[in-house]
Amino acid sequence: MVSKFFLKKGEFFLLFFLFAFSCLCGTEKAVWATPWDIQDKQSIDQMLQKAADCGINTIIAEARYRGDALYFPNKYSSAYANDEPRHYNLADDDFDPLEYLSIACKEKNLKLIAWLTTFVITSSNVENIGLEHPYLRHNYWITYDKYGKRMPHTSQEGAFFDPAIPEVQEYLYNIYMDVVSNYKIDGIQMDYIRYPSKEYGYNPQAKAIFEQSDYTDFQEFKRDNITNFVEKIYHGAKNINPQIEVSTAVFANYDDAYYTRSQDWKAWLDEGIVDKVYLMAYAKEHEIIEKQLDFAASLGQNEKIVVGLRTWDEKNSYTGGEILAKIRLALDKNFGGIAFFSYYGIKTRNYYWFIKRGLNGK
């Protein structure tokens, strides 16, 4: 009887260990890759090998930078009109980063998410764009501030299209659907899925739409513009590929996201119009991130939340040890995963050892 009891007990602990191990392996361990990480085969091969060595299992590759493509629009099917120019680093090249990634990631058993910026349309520098760029072709879509001034491209984040304009939403919807239709990817991620700030959203066409609507609260009108677009992308992508994962990159501070950016990511989770949200928890201060994660955990949807952590350091004052502490904090709270922004930062500051150690639970 005693030996039989211990056998069953041993079996129980073995099953428990296997369950815990499978849960850990199923956790998203991702890294964002910018255009400068994926501009040629050599860069991609090196990144994928380094990422895999660290224990990363998901690549979030930037397929749309600022109104330009790191892929070939309408590559096989032109069912969704997409005439965006290629990214300036690829303008005279026949290399297709997204297709190469789709093949290389599959070979290494890595998940591939196509990361597309949404309403932002320029960086703060427009020297590299040509006349075919949407910023120049559709300048009348740029958002305005409440004083009636069009948003300049020299603002910190660049210029944004106004989300309330129906033609803007149709234009961007076609870009997303074109990528989903033509590329073998595991997911799409909406970034800059928001207004630049509370001060913007006053394009004359947007104002006219609001004035003719039943809305009385302009900020609610703005939030609904974003939420309705997220829902449209979600259902459109699922209609094309029911297995594709639809996610968004969002501000980790929910009050900031909701009141300043019109980004109600809590509602997106509640309404089931995203599969996951990636919190951009980029603060260097441990206490700030802990507070943000505590709020996220209170929503009861941890499996749909991935914690995005900062891995760049512009002043040589952000140590690998600080990153390691944040990794441990995020993993201890049992969210759906962890992501690092960005691979370029990891490479530049040689944070590989800290990432690997953190992801291995050490």
Rosetta blueprint (number, residue, H / E / L):
1 M L
2 V H
3 S H
4 K H
5 F H
6 F H
7 L H
8 K H
9 K H
10 G H
11 E H
12 F H
13 F H
14 L H
15 L H
16 F H
17 F H
18 L H
19 F H
20 A H
21 F H
22 S H
23 C H
24 L H
25 C H
26 G L
27 T L
28 E E
29 K E
30 A E
31 V E
32 W E
33 A E
34 T L
35 P H
36 W H
37 D H
38 I L
39 Q L
40 D L
41 K H
42 Q H
43 S H
44 I H
45 D H
46 Q H
47 M H
48 L H
49 Q H
50 K H
51 A H
52 A H
53 D H
54 C H
55 G L
56 I L
57 N L
58 T E
59 I E
60 I E
61 A E
62 E E
63 A E
64 R E
65 Y L
66 R L
67 G L
68 D L
69 A E
70 L L
71 Y L
72 F L
73 P L
74 N L
75 K L
76 Y L
77 S L
78 S L
79 A L
80 Y L
81 A L
82 N L
83 D L
84 E L
85 P L
86 R E
87 H L
88 Y H
89 N H
90 L H
91 A L
92 D L
93 D L
94 D L
95 F L
96 D L
97 P H
98 L H
99 E H
100 Y H
101 L H
102 S H
103 I H
104 A H
105 C H
106 K H
107 E H
108 K L
109 N L
110 L L
111 K E
112 L E
113 I E
114 A E
115 W E
116 L E
117 T E
118 T L
119 F L
120 V E
121 I L
122 T L
123 S L
124 S L
125 N L
126 V L
127 E L
128 N L
129 I L
130 G L
131 L L
132 E L
133 H L
134 P H
135 Y H
136 L H
137 R H
138 H L
139 N H
140 Y H
141 W H
142 I E
143 T L
144 Y E
145 D E
146 K L
147 Y L
148 G L
149 K L
150 R E
151 M L
152 P L
153 H L
154 T L
155 S L
156 Q L
157 E L
158 G L
159 A L
160 F E
161 F E
162 D L
163 P L
164 A L
165 I L
166 P H
167 E H
168 V H
169 Q H
170 E H
171 Y H
172 L H
173 Y H
174 N H
175 I H
176 Y H
177 M H
178 D H
179 V H
180 V H
181 S H
182 N H
183 Y L
184 K L
185 I L
186 D L
187 G E
188 I E
189 Q E
190 M E
191 D E
192 Y L
193 I L
194 R L
195 Y L
196 P L
197 S L
198 K L
199 E L
200 Y E
201 G L
202 Y L
203 N L
204 P H
205 Q H
206 A H
207 K H
208 A H
209 I H
210 F H
211 E H
212 Q L
213 S L
214 D L
215 Y L
216 T L
217 D L
218 F H
219 Q H
220 E H
221 F H
222 K H
223 R H
224 D H
225 N H
226 I H
227 T H
228 N H
229 F H
230 V H
231 E H
232 K H
233 I H
234 Y H
235 H H
236 G H
237 A H
238 K H
239 N H
240 I H
241 N L
242 P L
243 Q L
244 I L
245 E E
246 V E
247 S E
248 T E
249 A E
250 V E
251 F E
252 A L
253 N L
254 Y H
255 D H
256 D H
257 A H
258 Y H
259 Y H
260 T H
261 R L
262 S L
263 Q L
264 D L
265 W H
266 K H
267 A H
268 W H
269 L H
270 D H
271 E H
272 G L
273 I L
274 V L
275 D L
276 K E
277 V E
278 Y E
279 L E
280 M E
281 A E
282 Y L
283 A L
284 K L
285 E L
286 H H
287 E H
288 I H
289 I H
290 E H
291 K H
292 Q H
293 L H
294 D H
295 F H
296 A H
297 A H
298 S H
299 L L
300 G L
301 Q L
302 N H
303 E H
304 K H
305 I E
306 V E
307 V E
308 G E
309 L E
310 R E
311 T L
312 W L
313 D L
314 E L
315 K L
316 N L
317 S L
318 Y L
319 T L
320 G H
321 G H
322 E H
323 I H
324 L H
325 A H
326 K H
327 I H
328 R H
329 L H
330 A H
331 L H
332 D H
333 K L
334 N L
335 F L
336 G L
337 G E
338 I E
339 A E
340 F E
341 F E
342 S L
343 Y H
344 Y H
345 G H
346 I H
347 K H
348 T H
349 R H
350 N L
351 Y L
352 Y H
353 W H
354 F H
355 I H
356 K H
357 R H
358 G H
359 L H
360 N L
361 G L
362 K L
